[in-house]
């Protein structure tokens, strides 16, 4: 069985590609965190309104 030879350029290209994917994932993660925070804040507001209405 012949081993596939991996050269430095291939490794650098793969590293670059993976770094870009990681950046995109981190940006998506931040975007989702912001969305969740907004939803939680909206729920808090609704709960406050419900509590005020019941008083």
Beta strands, then each sheet from edge to edge (+ up, - down):
end
